[in-house]
Amino acid sequence: MKFMKLGSRPDTFYATESVRSVSSEVSSDLIIQVKGSRYLLHKFPLLSKSLRLQRLCLESPEASQIQIVQVPEFPAGLEEFEVCAKFCYGITVTLSAYNLVSVRCAAEYLQMTEDVEKGNLICKIEVFFNSCILHGWRDSIVTLQTTKAFPLLSEDLGITDRCIGSIASKVLTNPTKVNLSHSYSRKERDNVSCNGSECRMNKAAGSNKGWWGEDVAELGIDLYWRTMIAIKAGGKIPSYLIGDALRIYASRWLPNVPKFMEKEAESNRGLCSNGEKTSKSRLLLESMVSLLPAEKGAASCSFLLKLLKAANILKASSSTKMELEKRVGIQLDEATVGDLLIPSLSSKNGLVYDVDIVLNILEQFTLQGTSPPISPPRIKKDFERRRSRSAENLDFEFQENRRSFSASHRSKLKVGKLVDMYLQEIARDKNLPLSKFIYLAEAIPEFSRLAHDDLYKAIDIYLKVHPELNKSERKSLCRILDCKKLSVKACMHAAQNEMLPLRVVVQVLFFEQARTAQNGGQTAELPSEIKALLAAHKKTLKNATSFSTNIAAEDQLSVSGQKSPYSNLSSQKMKPVEENNSIVNFPDDVEKSSKLNSLSMVPDRPKRMFSKLWPINRSASEKK
């Protein structure tokens, strides 16, 4: 920290009760009243350097030998007035980054300019400010922070803009050439060497390109926003460093989500009032979102989802939520299930998690551009002669397109896996409507699921948590399941699952038997009743393509309208079912199912059920 000492006289101020004076052999002839305090001073030293005190003395009547002058609307405090008065007397005063702004505002009010006397206080403060304060990183930040107490005067005097410009210029330069970091000085004071006004960071502090993020995070949101705008305008800082700085600032200032939810719940019950704090946090969040770089990957998907959770709790503007949903959708393949578990704040539907936000994110993900072509366009020979690009460049572009397509396909597969794991979590919610579960499961393309084991687990959990579903609703739920994409263990588990509709159980067994037959392998050990069922239709299995594809009217399910995420099954909010009680564990051996055993009791039932099966060689795009 840099200091400036002005004056050399040994005179000092002393206070007696509410009266302050200066020790001098000359009797006082002026009483100045400032903010309820009285100062016994002398006209000559004060009036020779302050134009405002001159005018106030002319306006005040001289009732006695000691003239009383009141100083109204003094912008600073008593300490700042004493600094100005001591300077007039030539008494030594100390200036630093902590009191420079307040003393500068006090001197401006008293009009201690060069027009009154050469080398006046304002001139000396400006020299110190420009030559010392603005050259130091820590001093620039401290001075900028102190402008919060005098926002209007600091703007008028240009202190705020000059501090912001100084900070931005230091961030844009080589970090090893910048003076000591504020946070670094707090942690490693012993490892720092200072020489006059210059301080040097060691290599460990200077090697981190994002070293400035923690220091700038000390600023309030208004000054921080302006500083970040100035840094971004320089165009030299990578977008990921801007995103990292915003993450540091969010961790410093945004409220903890679980604790804030508890306080918000108490506020809603009338136990406390958080309105002002919520408004400040909302403004902070919206300002941070406006600072996010446009480039993909500038901020991690996890950080963006944390901002989205905070935006949901703080009731941020719809534009802020839409912007965050769009950014999350672009890089959704980086998210985890825990990131997507956004608490629901609505008491109407009683949901544990806000599924609508995830649906909006998935919509943004599916709206991302189409995949690039996987083969280069055909070019005519005549046109090819006139092309400036060589065949090598064309081949390079083709390879880049293929890599881009491969990356896009991998991201879709990751999102498909992510959605199925998310479905397993929200399926534990007792109040989750069936329509939302189905709509979310169908929100991703069919090719994004190479296997349906995770989807089957989610369906199984939902059926266990919602035993009140009728036959039609169970069939609607199971229509999103492709039995041909189930593993052997999943098929064996489904064959014993009494919660599934009978038609689905038969389909699972049929496709597993057909897959085994096509691969030339041995048929898995099945219950005797199922063996008899399959043996009775051996001829049908050999001619699978002749199966009827028309399903009986009573088994056809209309799913129109089920994609709407708005339906209420219950208004009471329930806690999620414990994970250990709902996770599906596939058994190694198949046990007899009571539902399957009943097949042998109805002679015509198996035939009627098999007439409703789809042919095994149907295209993958057909729906059941």
Stockholm file with secondary structure:
# STOCKHOLM 1.0

chainA/1-624         MKFMKLGSRPDTFYATESVRSVSSEVSSDLIIQVKGSRYLLHKFPLLSKSLRLQRLCLESPEASQIQIVQVPEFPAGLEEFEVCAKFCYGITVTLSAYNLVSVRCAAEYLQMTEDVEKGNLICKIEVFFNSCILHGWRDSIVTLQTTKAFPLLSEDLGITDRCIGSIASKVLTNPTKVNLSHSYSRKERDNVSCNGSECRMNKAAGSNKGWWGEDVAELGIDLYWRTMIAIKAGGKIPSYLIGDALRIYASRWLPNVPKFMEKEAESNRGLCSNGEKTSKSRLLLESMVSLLPAEKGAASCSFLLKLLKAANILKASSSTKMELEKRVGIQLDEATVGDLLIPSLSSKNGLVYDVDIVLNILEQFTLQGTSPPISPPRIKKDFERRRSRSAENLDFEFQENRRSFSASHRSKLKVGKLVDMYLQEIARDKNLPLSKFIYLAEAIPEFSRLAHDDLYKAIDIYLKVHPELNKSERKSLCRILDCKKLSVKACMHAAQNEMLPLRVVVQVLFFEQARTAQNGGQTAELPSEIKALLAAHKKTLKNATSFSTNIAAEDQLSVSGQKSPYSNLSSQKMKPVEENNSIVNFPDDVEKSSKLNSLSMVPDRPKRMFSKLWPINRSASEKK
#=GR chainA/1-624 SS CCCEEECCBCCCEEEETTEEEECCSSCCCEEEEETTEEEEECHHHHHTTCHHHHHHHHHSCCCSSSEEEECTTCSSCHHHHHHHHHHHHTBCEEECTTTHHHHHHHHHHHTCCTTTSTTCHHHHHHHHHHHTGGGCHHHHHHHHHHGGGSHHHHHHTTHHHHHHHHHHHHHHSCGGGSCCCHHHHHHCGGGCEEETTEEECCHHHHTCTTTHHHHHTTSCHHHHHHHHHHHHHHCCSCHHHHHHHHHHHHHHHSCCHHHHHHHHHHHHTTSCCCHHHHHHHHHHHHHHHHHSCSSTTSSCHHHHHHHHHHHHHHTCCHHHHHHHHHHHHHTGGGCCHHHHCCBCCCTTTCCSBCHHHHHHHHHHHHTSCCCCCSSCCCCCHHHHHHCSSCHHHHHHHHHHHHHHHHHHHHHHHHHHHHHHHHHHHHTTCTTCCHHHHHHHHTSSCGGGCSCCHHHHHHHHHHHHHCTTCCHHHHHHHHTTCCGGGCCHHHHHHHHTCTTSCHHHHHHHHHHHHHHHHHTTCCCCCCCHHHHHHHHHTHHHHHTGGGSCCCCCTTTCCCCTTTTCSCCCSCSSCCCCCCHHHHSCCCCSSCCCCHHHHGGGGCTTHHHHHHTTCCCTTCCTTCCC
#=GC SS_cons         CCCEEECCBCCCEEEETTEEEECCSSCCCEEEEETTEEEEECHHHHHTTCHHHHHHHHHSCCCSSSEEEECTTCSSCHHHHHHHHHHHHTBCEEECTTTHHHHHHHHHHHTCCTTTSTTCHHHHHHHHHHHTGGGCHHHHHHHHHHGGGSHHHHHHTTHHHHHHHHHHHHHHSCGGGSCCCHHHHHHCGGGCEEETTEEECCHHHHTCTTTHHHHHTTSCHHHHHHHHHHHHHHCCSCHHHHHHHHHHHHHHHSCCHHHHHHHHHHHHTTSCCCHHHHHHHHHHHHHHHHHSCSSTTSSCHHHHHHHHHHHHHHTCCHHHHHHHHHHHHHTGGGCCHHHHCCBCCCTTTCCSBCHHHHHHHHHHHHTSCCCCCSSCCCCCHHHHHHCSSCHHHHHHHHHHHHHHHHHHHHHHHHHHHHHHHHHHHHTTCTTCCHHHHHHHHTSSCGGGCSCCHHHHHHHHHHHHHCTTCCHHHHHHHHTTCCGGGCCHHHHHHHHTCTTSCHHHHHHHHHHHHHHHHHTTCCCCCCCHHHHHHHHHTHHHHHTGGGSCCCCCTTTCCCCTTTTCSCCCSCSSCCCCCCHHHHSCCCCSSCCCCHHHHGGGGCTTHHHHHHTTCCCTTCCTTCCC
//
